[in-house]
Amino acid sequence: MIKSVNKEGETGLCLLLIMVEIDLSIGSSMAMAGIIVALSMKNWGLSIPVSIVLALVTTTFIGLVNGFLVVKLGINFLIATLAMMGIVRGLVVVLAEGGGLPSFHQVLMPLVNPSY
């Protein structure tokens, strides 16, 4: 599963590089996706597929905001995505309560070792 997430991120970055633009906030967006999945499963009791869809919606929104800032408002892509990187990373730190998430190990075990 981790490899497929990396491939999706690499594909998106490849397309941006072809257009001579780069998204600096992709790492923070992936961190946000992870924290959304973990929090939605632990705190809200959502299932794994619903949590993943919620994370995808969240990261898609981040990408849409980046696109709006660059295309519609004309802000330089480096400035817009660097600012978004800082904002999203700050939100991740706040949601993670300033640290890692060691208590999520049991919650995320079905992703690592699924029992079909």
N, C-alpha and C positions, 0 to 999 in steps of 0.2 A: 504494500500500500504506500509506503514512504517513497518508493521509486516512482510510482505513478504520479504522486503529488509533485515530485521534483521535475518530472518530464513535462507536466502541464505548465509549471512555472518557466521552465526552459523554453518551451514552445512560445509562450507569450513574450518572453524577453527577446527571442529570436526575431519575431515579427516586428517588435519595436526597434531593434537594431537595424533591420532592413530599412525602416523608415527614418533612420538616423536620429532616433530618440530612444531614451532609456528610462525605465521606471525604477527609481531608487527605493520606492516604498514596498517592493514586493516581499522582502524579508519580514518587514513589520506586518504586512497583510497576512503572511503565513503564520506569524506568531499570534495574530488576532484570531485567525481561524482555529488554531489549537486551543486557545483560551476559551473561545465561544463553545467549542465542542465539549471541553472539560466542564465548564460551568453549567451548560445546559443539561448535561447528563447527571451531574452531581447535585446541583441546587434545584433544578426544575424538574428532574425526573424524566426527561425526554429520552426517547430511544436513540440508538446510534444513527440510523438513517436520517431521522428528523434533525438531530444535532448537526450532522454533516451538511444537510441542506441549509440549515440556518447559518452555518459558517460560510457556505458558498454565497448565500444572499448578502451577507455582511461584507465579504471581500469584493463581491461584484459592485456593491454600492461604493466602496472605497475607490475602485477603478473608475466608476462613472464620475465620481467627484473629481478625480485627477483629470479625466478626459474633458470635463466641463471647464476646469480651470485653464487647461492648455488650449483647447480648441475655441471655446466661446469667449473666454475672457482674455485670451492672448498672453497669458503668463508663460514665461520660459519654462520648458518642461523640467529642467534641472531644479529650478526654484520650487515649482509646484510639488514635484514628487519628493523633494528633500523635506519640505515643510510637512507634507502628509506623513512621511516616514516618522518625523518627530512626534506628530500628533498621535498617530496610531500606536507608536511604541509607548508613549506616555499613558494612553488608555490601557494598554496591555499591562503595564506595571501597576496601575491603579486596580484593575480587575484581578490581578494576581496578588494583590495586597502587598506589593513591594518585594516579592520574592518568588521562588519557584513554587511548584505545586506538588510536593511529595505525597500528599494525601490522595491524589488522583490516580495513583498506581492501580488500585483495585477497580476503579471505575473504568479505566481504559483497557483492562486486561482482555475483554472480549474482542478488541481490535487486534491484539497481538496473538491471542490463542483462542480463536473462535471454536465453539462447540456446536457443530451442525448436527 
